[in-house]
Amino acid sequence: MKKNCKIGKNCTLLPGVVIGNKNLEDDGSWVIIGDNCYIGLGAKIFGQVTIGNNVIIGANSVVVKDIPDNCVVSGIPAKIIKKMA
């Protein structure tokens, strides 16, 4: 089994979080999650995505694009709803 995810320090993943690729076969893509992230209940992260540091992902959101540092994202697909200072 190949590892395809790197999760930073002090991250919280609530139940039902799915991290993976968009298809059944291993395409070699990686998901990179920064430090101090909070991933809400039932959130899904698909494809080759990089999530910055200090990011909050809302419950049931679907992340398919990179997320910069210090953001709150939510929705299907997830969009930035707030940038923190």
PyMOL Python script that loads the backbone (N, CA, C, O; Angstrom):
from pymol import cmd

cmd.read_pdbstr("""\
ATOM      1  N   MET A   1       0.845  -1.178   0.000  1.00  0.00           N
ATOM      2  CA  MET A   1       0.000   0.000   0.000  1.00  0.00           C
ATOM      3  C   MET A   1       0.888   1.238   0.000  1.00  0.00           C
ATOM      4  O   MET A   1       1.826   1.336   0.792  1.00  0.00           O
ATOM      5  N   LYS A   2       0.592   2.177  -0.887  1.00  0.00           N
ATOM      6  CA  LYS A   2       1.369   3.410  -0.970  1.00  0.00           C
ATOM      7  C   LYS A   2       0.777   4.467  -0.056  1.00  0.00           C
ATOM      8  O   LYS A   2      -0.436   4.544   0.139  1.00  0.00           O
ATOM      9  N   LYS A   3       1.660   5.273   0.494  1.00  0.00           N
ATOM     10  CA  LYS A   3       1.221   6.410   1.287  1.00  0.00           C
ATOM     11  C   LYS A   3       1.034   7.583   0.341  1.00  0.00           C
ATOM     12  O   LYS A   3       1.896   7.841  -0.498  1.00  0.00           O
ATOM     13  N   ASN A   4      -0.074   8.293   0.462  1.00  0.00           N
ATOM     14  CA  ASN A   4      -0.293   9.418  -0.440  1.00  0.00           C
ATOM     15  C   ASN A   4      -0.786  10.656   0.292  1.00  0.00           C
ATOM     16  O   ASN A   4      -1.449  11.509  -0.297  1.00  0.00           O
ATOM     17  N   CYS A   5      -0.460  10.755   1.585  1.00  0.00           N
ATOM     18  CA  CYS A   5      -0.912  11.903   2.361  1.00  0.00           C
ATOM     19  C   CYS A   5       0.142  12.265   3.399  1.00  0.00           C
ATOM     20  O   CYS A   5       0.730  11.397   4.045  1.00  0.00           O
ATOM     21  N   LYS A   6       0.367  13.573   3.545  1.00  0.00           N
ATOM     22  CA  LYS A   6       1.256  14.074   4.590  1.00  0.00           C
ATOM     23  C   LYS A   6       0.443  15.058   5.414  1.00  0.00           C
ATOM     24  O   LYS A   6      -0.085  16.033   4.879  1.00  0.00           O
ATOM     25  N   ILE A   7       0.340  14.807   6.712  1.00  0.00           N
ATOM     26  CA  ILE A   7      -0.450  15.656   7.602  1.00  0.00           C
ATOM     27  C   ILE A   7       0.498  16.307   8.606  1.00  0.00           C
ATOM     28  O   ILE A   7       1.309  15.630   9.238  1.00  0.00           O
ATOM     29  N   GLY A   8       0.386  17.628   8.746  1.00  0.00           N
ATOM     30  CA  GLY A   8       1.264  18.388   9.629  1.00  0.00           C
ATOM     31  C   GLY A   8       0.947  18.202  11.104  1.00  0.00           C
ATOM     32  O   GLY A   8       0.136  17.355  11.480  1.00  0.00           O
ATOM     33  N   LYS A   9       1.600  19.009  11.930  1.00  0.00           N
ATOM     34  CA  LYS A   9       1.454  18.936  13.389  1.00  0.00           C
ATOM     35  C   LYS A   9       0.160  19.606  13.850  1.00  0.00           C
ATOM     36  O   LYS A   9      -0.349  20.522  13.204  1.00  0.00           O
ATOM     37  N   ASN A  10      -0.353  19.131  14.972  1.00  0.00           N
ATOM     38  CA  ASN A  10      -1.496  19.743  15.661  1.00  0.00           C
ATOM     39  C   ASN A  10      -2.743  19.844  14.795  1.00  0.00           C
ATOM     40  O   ASN A  10      -3.457  20.845  14.863  1.00  0.00           O
ATOM     41  N   CYS A  11      -3.018  18.838  13.989  1.00  0.00           N
ATOM     42  CA  CYS A  11      -4.211  18.848  13.142  1.00  0.00           C
ATOM     43  C   CYS A  11      -5.328  18.059  13.802  1.00  0.00           C
ATOM     44  O   CYS A  11      -5.082  17.079  14.505  1.00  0.00           O
ATOM     45  N   THR A  12      -6.556  18.495  13.570  1.00  0.00           N
ATOM     46  CA  THR A  12      -7.736  17.806  14.070  1.00  0.00           C
ATOM     47  C   THR A  12      -8.563  17.342  12.890  1.00  0.00           C
ATOM     48  O   THR A  12      -8.956  18.148  12.047  1.00  0.00           O
ATOM     49  N   LEU A  13      -8.832  16.035  12.822  1.00  0.00           N
ATOM     50  CA  LEU A  13      -9.692  15.463  11.799  1.00  0.00           C
ATOM     51  C   LEU A  13     -10.871  14.829  12.507  1.00  0.00           C
ATOM     52  O   LEU A  13     -10.702  13.883  13.277  1.00  0.00           O
ATOM     53  N   LEU A  14     -12.050  15.336  12.257  1.00  0.00           N
ATOM     54  CA  LEU A  14     -13.241  14.780  12.881  1.00  0.00           C
ATOM     55  C   LEU A  14     -13.688  13.524  12.133  1.00  0.00           C
ATOM     56  O   LEU A  14     -13.193  13.266  11.036  1.00  0.00           O
ATOM     57  N   PRO A  15     -14.612  12.735  12.696  1.00  0.00           N
ATOM     58  CA  PRO A  15     -15.043  11.485  12.058  1.00  0.00           C
ATOM     59  C   PRO A  15     -15.615  11.700  10.658  1.00  0.00           C
ATOM     60  O   PRO A  15     -16.217  12.733  10.366  1.00  0.00           O
ATOM     61  N   GLY A  16     -15.411  10.702   9.806  1.00  0.00           N
ATOM     62  CA  GLY A  16     -15.975  10.715   8.461  1.00  0.00           C
ATOM     63  C   GLY A  16     -15.158  11.455   7.430  1.00  0.00           C
ATOM     64  O   GLY A  16     -15.609  11.607   6.295  1.00  0.00           O
ATOM     65  N   VAL A  17     -13.958  11.928   7.781  1.00  0.00           N
ATOM     66  CA  VAL A  17     -13.107  12.643   6.820  1.00  0.00           C
ATOM     67  C   VAL A  17     -12.530  11.633   5.829  1.00  0.00           C
ATOM     68  O   VAL A  17     -12.051  10.570   6.223  1.00  0.00           O
ATOM     69  N   VAL A  18     -12.582  11.975   4.533  1.00  0.00           N
ATOM     70  CA  VAL A  18     -12.045  11.118   3.480  1.00  0.00           C
ATOM     71  C   VAL A  18     -10.933  11.892   2.773  1.00  0.00           C
ATOM     72  O   VAL A  18     -11.124  13.036   2.359  1.00  0.00           O
ATOM     73  N   ILE A  19      -9.772  11.254   2.641  1.00  0.00           N
ATOM     74  CA  ILE A  19      -8.645  11.848   1.928  1.00  0.00           C
ATOM     75  C   ILE A  19      -8.200  10.837   0.883  1.00  0.00           C
ATOM     76  O   ILE A  19      -7.859   9.703   1.217  1.00  0.00           O
ATOM     77  N   GLY A  20      -8.203  11.246  -0.382  1.00  0.00           N
ATOM     78  CA  GLY A  20      -7.801  10.294  -1.401  1.00  0.00           C
ATOM     79  C   GLY A  20      -7.788  10.871  -2.788  1.00  0.00           C
ATOM     80  O   GLY A  20      -7.919  12.079  -2.985  1.00  0.00           O
ATOM     81  N   ASN A  21      -7.625   9.967  -3.770  1.00  0.00           N
ATOM     82  CA  ASN A  21      -7.600  10.414  -5.148  1.00  0.00           C
ATOM     83  C   ASN A  21      -8.999  10.371  -5.747  1.00  0.00           C
ATOM     84  O   ASN A  21      -9.948   9.947  -5.087  1.00  0.00           O
ATOM     85  N   LYS A  22      -9.128  10.806  -6.986  1.00  0.00           N
ATOM     86  CA  LYS A  22     -10.441  10.932  -7.608  1.00  0.00           C
ATOM     87  C   LYS A  22     -10.908   9.667  -8.317  1.00  0.00           C
ATOM     88  O   LYS A  22     -12.050   9.606  -8.772  1.00  0.00           O
ATOM     89  N   ASN A  23     -10.043   8.654  -8.420  1.00  0.00           N
ATOM     90  CA  ASN A  23     -10.437   7.441  -9.107  1.00  0.00           C
ATOM     91  C   ASN A  23      -9.991   6.213  -8.330  1.00  0.00           C
ATOM     92  O   ASN A  23      -9.330   6.330  -7.298  1.00  0.00           O
ATOM     93  N   LEU A  24     -10.352   5.040  -8.823  1.00  0.00           N
ATOM     94  CA  LEU A  24     -10.062   3.814  -8.093  1.00  0.00           C
ATOM     95  C   LEU A  24      -8.595   3.425  -8.127  1.00  0.00           C
ATOM     96  O   LEU A  24      -8.103   2.807  -7.182  1.00  0.00           O
ATOM     97  N   GLU A  25      -7.892   3.767  -9.181  1.00  0.00           N
ATOM     98  CA  GLU A  25      -6.482   3.398  -9.303  1.00  0.00           C
ATOM     99  C   GLU A  25      -5.591   4.436  -8.640  1.00  0.00           C
ATOM    100  O   GLU A  25      -5.913   5.624  -8.618  1.00  0.00           O
ATOM    101  N   ASP A  26      -4.471   3.977  -8.101  1.00  0.00           N
ATOM    102  CA  ASP A  26      -3.502   4.888  -7.489  1.00  0.00           C
ATOM    103  C   ASP A  26      -2.809   5.676  -8.593  1.00  0.00           C
ATOM    104  O   ASP A  26      -2.074   5.107  -9.400  1.00  0.00           O
ATOM    105  N   ASP A  27      -3.044   6.984  -8.629  1.00  0.00           N
ATOM    106  CA  ASP A  27      -2.438   7.816  -9.673  1.00  0.00           C
ATOM    107  C   ASP A  27      -1.174   8.516  -9.197  1.00  0.00           C
ATOM    108  O   ASP A  27      -0.615   9.341  -9.920  1.00  0.00           O
ATOM    109  N   GLY A  28      -0.717   8.198  -7.993  1.00  0.00           N
ATOM    110  CA  GLY A  28       0.524   8.762  -7.480  1.00  0.00           C
ATOM    111  C   GLY A  28       0.391  10.170  -6.914  1.00  0.00           C
ATOM    112  O   GLY A  28       1.390  10.767  -6.512  1.00  0.00           O
ATOM    113  N   SER A  29      -0.815  10.707  -6.876  1.00  0.00           N
ATOM    114  CA  SER A  29      -0.991  12.072  -6.372  1.00  0.00           C
ATOM    115  C   SER A  29      -0.917  12.093  -4.845  1.00  0.00           C
ATOM    116  O   SER A  29      -1.251  11.117  -4.172  1.00  0.00           O
ATOM    117  N   TRP A  30      -0.472  13.224  -4.327  1.00  0.00           N
ATOM    118  CA  TRP A  30      -0.319  13.413  -2.892  1.00  0.00           C
ATOM    119  C   TRP A  30      -1.239  14.510  -2.392  1.00  0.00           C
ATOM    120  O   TRP A  30      -1.497  15.491  -3.089  1.00  0.00           O
ATOM    121  N   VAL A  31      -1.731  14.330  -1.172  1.00  0.00           N
ATOM    122  CA  VAL A  31      -2.437  15.387  -0.448  1.00  0.00           C
ATOM    123  C   VAL A  31      -1.493  15.831   0.663  1.00  0.00           C
ATOM    124  O   VAL A  31      -1.009  15.007   1.440  1.00  0.00           O
ATOM    125  N   ILE A  32      -1.234  17.130   0.736  1.00  0.00           N
ATOM    126  CA  ILE A  32      -0.354  17.673   1.776  1.00  0.00           C
ATOM    127  C   ILE A  32      -1.174  18.641   2.616  1.00  0.00           C
ATOM    128  O   ILE A  32      -1.735  19.610   2.105  1.00  0.00           O
ATOM    129  N   ILE A  33      -1.232  18.364   3.903  1.00  0.00           N
ATOM    130  CA  ILE A  33      -1.995  19.190   4.842  1.00  0.00           C
ATOM    131  C   ILE A  33      -1.009  19.833   5.800  1.00  0.00           C
ATOM    132  O   ILE A  33      -0.192  19.142   6.408  1.00  0.00           O
ATOM    133  N   GLY A  34      -1.078  21.152   5.938  1.00  0.00           N
ATOM    134  CA  GLY A  34      -0.147  21.896   6.780  1.00  0.00           C
ATOM    135  C   GLY A  34      -0.409  21.713   8.271  1.00  0.00           C
ATOM    136  O   GLY A  34      -1.210  20.873   8.681  1.00  0.00           O
ATOM    137  N   ASP A  35       0.283  22.517   9.068  1.00  0.00           N
ATOM    138  CA  ASP A  35       0.166  22.475  10.526  1.00  0.00           C
ATOM    139  C   ASP A  35      -1.075  23.228  11.000  1.00  0.00           C
ATOM    140  O   ASP A  35      -1.557  24.144  10.333  1.00  0.00           O
ATOM    141  N   ASN A  36      -1.585  22.822  12.168  1.00  0.00           N
ATOM    142  CA  ASN A  36      -2.677  23.507  12.869  1.00  0.00           C
ATOM    143  C   ASN A  36      -3.953  23.604  12.026  1.00  0.00           C
ATOM    144  O   ASN A  36      -4.608  24.647  12.018  1.00  0.00           O
ATOM    145  N   CYS A  37      -4.302  22.548  11.333  1.00  0.00           N
ATOM    146  CA  CYS A  37      -5.521  22.536  10.520  1.00  0.00           C
ATOM    147  C   CYS A  37      -6.643  21.835  11.266  1.00  0.00           C
ATOM    148  O   CYS A  37      -6.405  20.948  12.086  1.00  0.00           O
ATOM    149  N   TYR A  38      -7.857  22.241  10.972  1.00  0.00           N
ATOM    150  CA  TYR A  38      -9.059  21.648  11.558  1.00  0.00           C
ATOM    151  C   TYR A  38      -9.951  21.223  10.406  1.00  0.00           C
ATOM    152  O   TYR A  38     -10.394  22.057   9.617  1.00  0.00           O
ATOM    153  N   ILE A  39     -10.215  19.922  10.307  1.00  0.00           N
ATOM    154  CA  ILE A  39     -11.018  19.398   9.206  1.00  0.00           C
ATOM    155  C   ILE A  39     -12.315  18.865   9.787  1.00  0.00           C
ATOM    156  O   ILE A  39     -12.317  17.910  10.565  1.00  0.00           O
ATOM    157  N   GLY A  40     -13.414  19.492   9.401  1.00  0.00           N
ATOM    158  CA  GLY A  40     -14.720  19.217   9.980  1.00  0.00           C
ATOM    159  C   GLY A  40     -15.308  17.870   9.609  1.00  0.00           C
ATOM    160  O   GLY A  40     -14.817  17.174   8.721  1.00  0.00           O
ATOM    161  N   LEU A  41     -16.350  17.530  10.299  1.00  0.00           N
ATOM    162  CA  LEU A  41     -17.072  16.266  10.160  1.00  0.00           C
ATOM    163  C   LEU A  41     -17.457  15.990   8.709  1.00  0.00           C
ATOM    164  O   LEU A  41     -18.099  16.821   8.066  1.00  0.00           O
ATOM    165  N   GLY A  42     -17.068  14.833   8.197  1.00  0.00           N
ATOM    166  CA  GLY A  42     -17.483  14.404   6.871  1.00  0.00           C
ATOM    167  C   GLY A  42     -16.849  15.130   5.700  1.00  0.00           C
ATOM    168  O   GLY A  42     -17.309  14.980   4.568  1.00  0.00           O
ATOM    169  N   ALA A  43     -15.809  15.911   5.938  1.00  0.00           N
ATOM    170  CA  ALA A  43     -15.148  16.627   4.835  1.00  0.00           C
ATOM    171  C   ALA A  43     -14.425  15.633   3.934  1.00  0.00           C
ATOM    172  O   ALA A  43     -13.984  14.574   4.379  1.00  0.00           O
ATOM    173  N   LYS A  44     -14.313  15.997   2.661  1.00  0.00           N
ATOM    174  CA  LYS A  44     -13.644  15.149   1.686  1.00  0.00           C
ATOM    175  C   LYS A  44     -12.582  15.950   0.952  1.00  0.00           C
ATOM    176  O   LYS A  44     -12.818  17.090   0.550  1.00  0.00           O
ATOM    177  N   ILE A  45     -11.414  15.349   0.782  1.00  0.00           N
ATOM    178  CA  ILE A  45     -10.296  15.997   0.100  1.00  0.00           C
ATOM    179  C   ILE A  45      -9.862  15.064  -1.020  1.00  0.00           C
ATOM    180  O   ILE A  45      -9.374  13.964  -0.762  1.00  0.00           O
ATOM    181  N   PHE A  46     -10.040  15.504  -2.273  1.00  0.00           N
ATOM    182  CA  PHE A  46      -9.771  14.654  -3.431  1.00  0.00           C
ATOM    183  C   PHE A  46      -8.739  15.276  -4.350  1.00  0.00           C
ATOM    184  O   PHE A  46      -8.694  16.496  -4.501  1.00  0.00           O
ATOM    185  N   GLY A  47      -7.913  14.449  -4.964  1.00  0.00           N
ATOM    186  CA  GLY A  47      -6.947  14.897  -5.956  1.00  0.00           C
ATOM    187  C   GLY A  47      -5.644  15.343  -5.325  1.00  0.00           C
ATOM    188  O   GLY A  47      -5.436  15.198  -4.121  1.00  0.00           O
ATOM    189  N   GLN A  48      -4.777  15.885  -6.150  1.00  0.00           N
ATOM    190  CA  GLN A  48      -3.475  16.377  -5.688  1.00  0.00           C
ATOM    191  C   GLN A  48      -3.672  17.783  -5.154  1.00  0.00           C
ATOM    192  O   GLN A  48      -3.669  18.754  -5.911  1.00  0.00           O
ATOM    193  N   VAL A  49      -3.845  17.882  -3.836  1.00  0.00           N
ATOM    194  CA  VAL A  49      -4.207  19.134  -3.180  1.00  0.00           C
ATOM    195  C   VAL A  49      -3.185  19.456  -2.102  1.00  0.00           C
ATOM    196  O   VAL A  49      -2.697  18.563  -1.410  1.00  0.00           O
ATOM    197  N   THR A  50      -2.864  20.741  -1.965  1.00  0.00           N
ATOM    198  CA  THR A  50      -2.029  21.216  -0.861  1.00  0.00           C
ATOM    199  C   THR A  50      -2.864  22.171  -0.019  1.00  0.00           C
ATOM    200  O   THR A  50      -3.408  23.153  -0.524  1.00  0.00           O
ATOM    201  N   ILE A  51      -2.955  21.872   1.259  1.00  0.00           N
ATOM    202  CA  ILE A  51      -3.705  22.707   2.201  1.00  0.00           C
ATOM    203  C   ILE A  51      -2.683  23.388   3.087  1.00  0.00           C
ATOM    204  O   ILE A  51      -1.830  22.728   3.681  1.00  0.00           O
ATOM    205  N   GLY A  52      -2.766  24.703   3.177  1.00  0.00           N
ATOM    206  CA  GLY A  52      -1.799  25.486   3.938  1.00  0.00           C
ATOM    207  C   GLY A  52      -1.918  25.296   5.439  1.00  0.00           C
ATOM    208  O   GLY A  52      -2.689  24.462   5.915  1.00  0.00           O
ATOM    209  N   ASN A  53      -1.144  26.083   6.178  1.00  0.00           N
ATOM    210  CA  ASN A  53      -1.171  26.075   7.643  1.00  0.00           C
ATOM    211  C   ASN A  53      -2.359  26.882   8.154  1.00  0.00           C
ATOM    212  O   ASN A  53      -2.816  27.814   7.492  1.00  0.00           O
ATOM    213  N   ASN A  54      -2.855  26.520   9.333  1.00  0.00           N
ATOM    214  CA  ASN A  54      -3.922  27.262  10.014  1.00  0.00           C
ATOM    215  C   ASN A  54      -5.184  27.373   9.160  1.00  0.00           C
ATOM    216  O   ASN A  54      -5.757  28.454   9.027  1.00  0.00           O
ATOM    217  N   VAL A  55      -5.609  26.263   8.590  1.00  0.00           N
ATOM    218  CA  VAL A  55      -6.798  26.228   7.731  1.00  0.00           C
ATOM    219  C   VAL A  55      -7.922  25.506   8.457  1.00  0.00           C
ATOM    220  O   VAL A  55      -7.694  24.503   9.133  1.00  0.00           O
ATOM    221  N   ILE A  56      -9.136  26.023   8.311  1.00  0.00           N
ATOM    222  CA  ILE A  56     -10.337  25.378   8.842  1.00  0.00           C
ATOM    223  C   ILE A  56     -11.197  24.966   7.658  1.00  0.00           C
ATOM    224  O   ILE A  56     -11.546  25.794   6.817  1.00  0.00           O
ATOM    225  N   ILE A  57     -11.534  23.686   7.598  1.00  0.00           N
ATOM    226  CA  ILE A  57     -12.394  23.165   6.534  1.00  0.00           C
ATOM    227  C   ILE A  57     -13.726  22.790   7.174  1.00  0.00           C
ATOM    228  O   ILE A  57     -13.771  21.970   8.092  1.00  0.00           O
ATOM    229  N   GLY A  58     -14.803  23.388   6.692  1.00  0.00           N
ATOM    230  CA  GLY A  58     -16.132  23.171   7.258  1.00  0.00           C
ATOM    231  C   GLY A  58     -16.644  21.755   7.042  1.00  0.00           C
ATOM    232  O   GLY A  58     -16.178  21.031   6.163  1.00  0.00           O
ATOM    233  N   ALA A  59     -17.619  21.378   7.871  1.00  0.00           N
ATOM    234  CA  ALA A  59     -18.220  20.052   7.795  1.00  0.00           C
ATOM    235  C   ALA A  59     -18.825  19.796   6.419  1.00  0.00           C
ATOM    236  O   ALA A  59     -19.427  20.686   5.819  1.00  0.00           O
ATOM    237  N   ASN A  60     -18.658  18.578   5.929  1.00  0.00           N
ATOM    238  CA  ASN A  60     -19.206  18.105   4.653  1.00  0.00           C
ATOM    239  C   ASN A  60     -18.690  18.853   3.430  1.00  0.00           C
ATOM    240  O   ASN A  60     -19.278  18.734   2.355  1.00  0.00           O
ATOM    241  N   SER A  61     -17.627  19.606   3.558  1.00  0.00           N
ATOM    242  CA  SER A  61     -17.041  20.314   2.414  1.00  0.00           C
ATOM    243  C   SER A  61     -16.280  19.334   1.532  1.00  0.00           C
ATOM    244  O   SER A  61     -15.821  18.291   1.998  1.00  0.00           O
ATOM    245  N   VAL A  62     -16.150  19.678   0.251  1.00  0.00           N
ATOM    246  CA  VAL A  62     -15.387  18.860  -0.694  1.00  0.00           C
ATOM    247  C   VAL A  62     -14.263  19.731  -1.256  1.00  0.00           C
ATOM    248  O   VAL A  62     -14.517  20.680  -1.998  1.00  0.00           O
ATOM    249  N   VAL A  63     -13.027  19.404  -0.898  1.00  0.00           N
ATOM    250  CA  VAL A  63     -11.858  20.169  -1.318  1.00  0.00           C
ATOM    251  C   VAL A  63     -11.240  19.509  -2.552  1.00  0.00           C
ATOM    252  O   VAL A  63     -10.864  18.337  -2.510  1.00  0.00           O
ATOM    253  N   VAL A  64     -11.135  20.261  -3.645  1.00  0.00           N
ATOM    254  CA  VAL A  64     -10.534  19.739  -4.874  1.00  0.00           C
ATOM    255  C   VAL A  64      -9.455  20.673  -5.424  1.00  0.00           C
ATOM    256  O   VAL A  64      -8.852  20.384  -6.457  1.00  0.00           O
ATOM    257  N   LYS A  65      -9.209  21.798  -4.733  1.00  0.00           N
ATOM    258  CA  LYS A  65      -8.178  22.758  -5.153  1.00  0.00           C
ATOM    259  C   LYS A  65      -7.323  23.122  -3.949  1.00  0.00           C
ATOM    260  O   LYS A  65      -7.731  22.933  -2.803  1.00  0.00           O
ATOM    261  N   ASP A  66      -6.127  23.648  -4.221  1.00  0.00           N
ATOM    262  CA  ASP A  66      -5.225  24.079  -3.157  1.00  0.00           C
ATOM    263  C   ASP A  66      -5.871  25.173  -2.312  1.00  0.00           C
ATOM    264  O   ASP A  66      -6.663  25.977  -2.803  1.00  0.00           O
ATOM    265  N   ILE A  67      -5.509  25.182  -1.023  1.00  0.00           N
ATOM    266  CA  ILE A  67      -6.008  26.194  -0.093  1.00  0.00           C
ATOM    267  C   ILE A  67      -4.801  26.894   0.523  1.00  0.00           C
ATOM    268  O   ILE A  67      -3.912  26.227   1.052  1.00  0.00           O
ATOM    269  N   PRO A  68      -4.752  28.240   0.464  1.00  0.00           N
ATOM    270  CA  PRO A  68      -3.611  28.958   1.048  1.00  0.00           C
ATOM    271  C   PRO A  68      -3.672  28.966   2.577  1.00  0.00           C
ATOM    272  O   PRO A  68      -4.663  28.542   3.172  1.00  0.00           O
ATOM    273  N   ASP A  69      -2.601  29.454   3.201  1.00  0.00           N
ATOM    274  CA  ASP A  69      -2.545  29.566   4.666  1.00  0.00           C
ATOM    275  C   ASP A  69      -3.638  30.483   5.198  1.00  0.00           C
ATOM    276  O   ASP A  69      -4.124  31.370   4.496  1.00  0.00           O
ATOM    277  N   ASN A  70      -4.017  30.249   6.464  1.00  0.00           N
ATOM    278  CA  ASN A  70      -4.882  31.141   7.241  1.00  0.00           C
ATOM    279  C   ASN A  70      -6.232  31.403   6.596  1.00  0.00           C
ATOM    280  O   ASN A  70      -6.651  32.555   6.476  1.00  0.00           O
ATOM    281  N   CYS A  71      -6.917  30.343   6.179  1.00  0.00           N
ATOM    282  CA  CYS A  71      -8.231  30.501   5.542  1.00  0.00           C
ATOM    283  C   CYS A  71      -9.268  29.599   6.190  1.00  0.00           C
ATOM    284  O   CYS A  71      -8.947  28.575   6.794  1.00  0.00           O
ATOM    285  N   VAL A  72     -10.513  30.009   6.047  1.00  0.00           N
ATOM    286  CA  VAL A  72     -11.663  29.167   6.377  1.00  0.00           C
ATOM    287  C   VAL A  72     -12.346  28.856   5.063  1.00  0.00           C
ATOM    288  O   VAL A  72     -12.671  29.767   4.302  1.00  0.00           O
ATOM    289  N   VAL A  73     -12.572  27.565   4.784  1.00  0.00           N
ATOM    290  CA  VAL A  73     -13.233  27.164   3.545  1.00  0.00           C
ATOM    291  C   VAL A  73     -14.454  26.312   3.870  1.00  0.00           C
ATOM    292  O   VAL A  73     -14.519  25.649   4.905  1.00  0.00           O
ATOM    293  N   SER A  74     -15.413  26.351   2.960  1.00  0.00           N
ATOM    294  CA  SER A  74     -16.620  25.560   3.140  1.00  0.00           C
ATOM    295  C   SER A  74     -17.320  25.420   1.802  1.00  0.00           C
ATOM    296  O   SER A  74     -17.106  26.230   0.900  1.00  0.00           O
ATOM    297  N   GLY A  75     -18.145  24.408   1.669  1.00  0.00           N
ATOM    298  CA  GLY A  75     -18.986  24.239   0.495  1.00  0.00           C
ATOM    299  C   GLY A  75     -18.589  23.068  -0.374  1.00  0.00           C
ATOM    300  O   GLY A  75     -17.621  22.355  -0.111  1.00  0.00           O
ATOM    301  N   ILE A  76     -19.392  22.898  -1.441  1.00  0.00           N
ATOM    302  CA  ILE A  76     -19.171  21.836  -2.430  1.00  0.00           C
ATOM    303  C   ILE A  76     -19.181  22.489  -3.798  1.00  0.00           C
ATOM    304  O   ILE A  76     -20.259  22.815  -4.294  1.00  0.00           O
ATOM    305  N   PRO A  77     -18.047  22.697  -4.429  1.00  0.00           N
ATOM    306  CA  PRO A  77     -16.688  22.488  -3.912  1.00  0.00           C
ATOM    307  C   PRO A  77     -16.327  23.597  -2.909  1.00  0.00           C
ATOM    308  O   PRO A  77     -16.925  24.673  -2.906  1.00  0.00           O
ATOM    309  N   ALA A  78     -15.351  23.309  -2.077  1.00  0.00           N
ATOM    310  CA  ALA A  78     -14.955  24.253  -1.025  1.00  0.00           C
ATOM    311  C   ALA A  78     -14.404  25.545  -1.621  1.00  0.00           C
ATOM    312  O   ALA A  78     -13.596  25.534  -2.550  1.00  0.00           O
ATOM    313  N   LYS A  79     -14.865  26.648  -1.058  1.00  0.00           N
ATOM    314  CA  LYS A  79     -14.387  27.979  -1.454  1.00  0.00           C
ATOM    315  C   LYS A  79     -13.985  28.748  -0.195  1.00  0.00           C
ATOM    316  O   LYS A  79     -14.483  28.491   0.901  1.00  0.00           O
ATOM    317  N   ILE A  80     -13.072  29.694  -0.387  1.00  0.00           N
ATOM    318  CA  ILE A  80     -12.625  30.512   0.755  1.00  0.00           C
ATOM    319  C   ILE A  80     -13.778  31.420   1.175  1.00  0.00           C
ATOM    320  O   ILE A  80     -14.320  32.176   0.368  1.00  0.00           O
ATOM    321  N   ILE A  81     -14.142  31.327   2.462  1.00  0.00           N
ATOM    322  CA  ILE A  81     -15.191  32.210   2.972  1.00  0.00           C
ATOM    323  C   ILE A  81     -14.633  33.260   3.931  1.00  0.00           C
ATOM    324  O   ILE A  81     -15.306  34.236   4.260  1.00  0.00           O
ATOM    325  N   LYS A  82     -13.387  33.044   4.375  1.00  0.00           N
ATOM    326  CA  LYS A  82     -12.770  34.029   5.264  1.00  0.00           C
ATOM    327  C   LYS A  82     -11.263  33.850   5.240  1.00  0.00           C
ATOM    328  O   LYS A  82     -10.765  32.724   5.249  1.00  0.00           O
ATOM    329  N   LYS A  83     -10.540  34.955   5.209  1.00  0.00           N
ATOM    330  CA  LYS A  83      -9.086  34.937   5.361  1.00  0.00           C
ATOM    331  C   LYS A  83      -8.769  35.529   6.718  1.00  0.00           C
ATOM    332  O   LYS A  83      -9.205  36.633   7.042  1.00  0.00           O
ATOM    333  N   MET A  84      -8.007  34.791   7.508  1.00  0.00           N
ATOM    334  CA  MET A  84      -7.650  35.249   8.851  1.00  0.00           C
ATOM    335  C   MET A  84      -6.319  35.984   8.805  1.00  0.00           C
ATOM    336  O   MET A  84      -5.461  35.682   7.976  1.00  0.00           O
ATOM    337  N   ALA A  85      -6.158  36.936   9.687  1.00  0.00           N
ATOM    338  CA  ALA A  85      -4.907  37.730   9.728  1.00  0.00           C
ATOM    339  C   ALA A  85      -3.789  36.948  10.337  1.00  0.00           C
ATOM    340  O   ALA A  85      -2.673  37.455  10.451  1.00  0.00           O
TER     341      ALA A  85
END
""", "prot")
cmd.dss("prot")
cmd.show_as("cartoon", "prot")
cmd.util.cbc("prot")
cmd.orient("prot")
